[in-house]
């Protein structure tokens, strides 16, 4: 499932026992737009729960989360940050990047 998330949803996802991918993006970002198709495919084929947070909706929160470049992806599991990476990934590369967290 791919969800357009607000700050509260991101904070809740960070506490989840289940692995969740949180992606920080902006509408004006070309690589972010390309990345969305990879995220859609990952959500559909691999049943990964993905939250996308538009940094323009709350720039202060994005800075608090350590976002310096976009797209910026973070994987949370059992209330902990377990992986983070920046940039666009085609579907297969994205799946390989987070394969340890796919159930």
FENDA-V984655 format. One line per field, one symbol per residue. ss: DSSP state (H for helix, E for strand, - for the rest). A space follows every 10 residues. Layout:
ss: ???
//
This chain:
ss: -EEE--HHHH HHHH-----E EEEEE----H HHHHHHHHHH HHHHHH--EE EEEEHHH-HH HHHH------ -EEEEEE--E EEEEEE---- HHHHHHH-HH H--
//
